[in-house]
Amino acid sequence: MTNPTKVFKFGGASVKDADAIRNVANILKKYREEKILIVVSAMGKTTNALEKVVAAYTKKTDDAFALLEAVKQTHYQVAQELFGTEHAIFSLLNDTFVEIEWVIEEDQQDSYDYVYDQIVSIGEMASTRMLAAFLAHENQAAVWLDARDVIRTDDTFREGRVDWETTGTLCQKKLPSLFDKNDLVVTQGFIGGTQENFTTTLGREGSDYSAAIFAYQLNAESVSIWKDVPGILNADPRLFDNVHKLDRLSYKEAIEMTYYGAKVIHPKTIKPLESKNIPLHVKSFIDPAGAGTLITTDDNITYPPVVVVQPNQVLLHISTRDFSFVTERHLGFLFQQFDKYRIKINMMQNMANSFTVSVTERTERLAQLIPEFEKDFKLIVDRNLELITVRHYTEDIIASLSRGKIILFQEYIEETMSMVVKEIPEMIRK
Ligand code: ASP
């Protein structure tokens, strides 16, 4: 079989408008005659806008049709800028949106998570239609692939779990013939399909993960994730001055950073690549000639402190009502509930007086979980906190990050320090 030499992933910002799509086409011109699988996110903030459609439809809080119409018009406008008024893209886009119009015309029968996936996934369907059509328009013939036909998941809607074996078989069946006839294949990130042909999504920001799944299945030579930053930085430039680009990272370091909440790559992306030793480049679509960051097995790297800040943390202090310690039996129940409501524990500690966990605020899920705990336990809930993690910490950096803050919870594991902090309320002298 002809394997694609590369997998490229273009995120929402890289296809956010007509100029951005032209820029992607220009980047691809530099790779002429290479076989590339192109994984694309929804345009700009489309996924957020579609989430609002879902909320309006399921909770009847707003006009779902009007919100969907706005998303549709944004796409038509971009199409018009790229293709003029007469082009097959308009009917392709219309077919994509009409399916959702049919869904929201009916009263809601299915679960929220199912409905969410059917609606939100059209962002990627539309963006890939647009990019594939534009590449063809520019004589860079690219074939469009429906990712739902090859990425097989179970029916955990909103967090589809990949069936690697079936996905492998489907990729081997479909992709070689596409690459025999085409250099470029354009497909959707973020989405998959169940055995019954229902659409699933892989979790927010899941397109990186899709790129890794494809690369794994195709034994790709490398993966490049194209972003609006020069590469992976040692802290979020929106929160810190003087951040540095990391030229190289090991898979292990990248896994650790993303596990602790660094938003730069989806946490599930690295392991499949590591298992096949597939190098991952994080590059800038604004400066495509820049070196970016290269992630490989290389362990011989000295790192500066790397800081990850996760806002919106909630601390749950859980203790028993009968003054006993929180034991393994209690913990079994508590973990089951976290799993049931799909709330990820960011940090935890079992202490004499309570079992304390830090989780990210997910208002609706916590609103279900908290009453479950309150039936049998005493619960103190602390909201609006930050979880700050520093890999390769120094005492100076911890001191500077905790200045003006109360540390509620702190942990050191090898080279990593994590702390949950709260702003010290400002006191104004009378
Ligand atoms: N469009 C999806 C999101 O915004 C997936 C992705 O961009 O990776 O979460």
Residues whose N, C-alpha, C, O or C-beta is under 5 A from the ligand:
A	BS01	LIG	G12 S41 A42 T47 F190 R204 E205 G206 S207 D208
